[in-house]
Amino acid sequence: MTLPALKGASTLPSDAIVAQDISFAYGSVPVLSGVTFQIKEGEFVGIIGPNGGGKTTLFKLILGFLKATSGTLKVLGKDPWEAHRDIAYVPQRLPFDKLFPISALDVVLTGRLATLPWYGAHSSEDKRLAWEALELVNLKEFAKAPFGALSGGQAQRVLIARAVVSQPKLLLLDEPTSSVDPEAQTEIYSLLQMLRGDMTVVMVTHDLQTVIERVERILCVQGTAMDLKPGEVCEHFALGLYHRPLLTPLGSASKKEKE
């Protein structure tokens, strides 16, 4: 089941994210330089790259937490800080006291805080959407369970439900499968593939082999950004050797073509 309110991707602008020659530095330390890429509405895009390569900084720029030193960045046709209500973010993990008495449903409802009236009570619509979001991630039966008692995979799916209940047009995820078992990874990737089209999904990951099989395009962020098709990513990337695609010399055939 998908959330009815998430349907209608045609209302999204044709370009979800457009970065044109953006650069960013923390003081005198450059992090990103000349980053140019375009992500269309409804795409499922993976972001890979070495630690310190600028992936987190890029996400902060898209979320509007940072402003590019130079260049232009448009998110959903707007400046990033103007588009924040249409963006949802899923962190690697949610730091909190596991003994704090909050249910899975309550966690999902925090995704509706922007809709709260002045008296601070969730509406019946908020609650309906929260239940549907839990159903979407196959956790409806855990709605009343303590969030701190959930497994890593279940907790991550609750965080995804918390994100989609806000009815975003753009979903950003920071290594959503980094601390879960293989079965939970499969469930999360299947969920993200189901969501794409209803919203644009952009995910940072180090799970290279799986992401190659799941996403439509890959951005390799390493100071700048390389826009790659999954088939252009070779086994060197799994070893941390992030380089541009190796081109077949003119006039020669690849091994596959010779076969």
Stockholm file with secondary structure:
# STOCKHOLM 1.0

chainA/1-259         MTLPALKGASTLPSDAIVAQDISFAYGSVPVLSGVTFQIKEGEFVGIIGPNGGGKTTLFKLILGFLKATSGTLKVLGKDPWEAHRDIAYVPQRLPFDKLFPISALDVVLTGRLATLPWYGAHSSEDKRLAWEALELVNLKEFAKAPFGALSGGQAQRVLIARAVVSQPKLLLLDEPTSSVDPEAQTEIYSLLQMLRGDMTVVMVTHDLQTVIERVERILCVQGTAMDLKPGEVCEHFALGLYHRPLLTPLGSASKKEKE
#=GR chainA/1-259 SS CCCGGGCCGGGSCSEEEEEEEEEEEETTEEEEEEEEEEEETTCEEEEECCTTSSHHHHHHHHHTSSCCSEEEEEETTBCGGGSGGGEEEECSCCCCCTTSCCBHHHHHHGGGGGGCCTTCCCCHHHHHHHHHHHHHTTCGGGTTSBGGGSCHHHHHHHHHHHHHTTCCSEEEEESTTTTSCHHHHHHHHHHHHHHBTTBEEEEECSCHHHHHHHCSEEEEESSSEEEECGGGCCGGGGGTCCCCCCCCCTTCCCHHHHC
#=GC SS_cons         CCCGGGCCGGGSCSEEEEEEEEEEEETTEEEEEEEEEEEETTCEEEEECCTTSSHHHHHHHHHTSSCCSEEEEEETTBCGGGSGGGEEEECSCCCCCTTSCCBHHHHHHGGGGGGCCTTCCCCHHHHHHHHHHHHHTTCGGGTTSBGGGSCHHHHHHHHHHHHHTTCCSEEEEESTTTTSCHHHHHHHHHHHHHHBTTBEEEEECSCHHHHHHHCSEEEEESSSEEEECGGGCCGGGGGTCCCCCCCCCTTCCCHHHHC
//
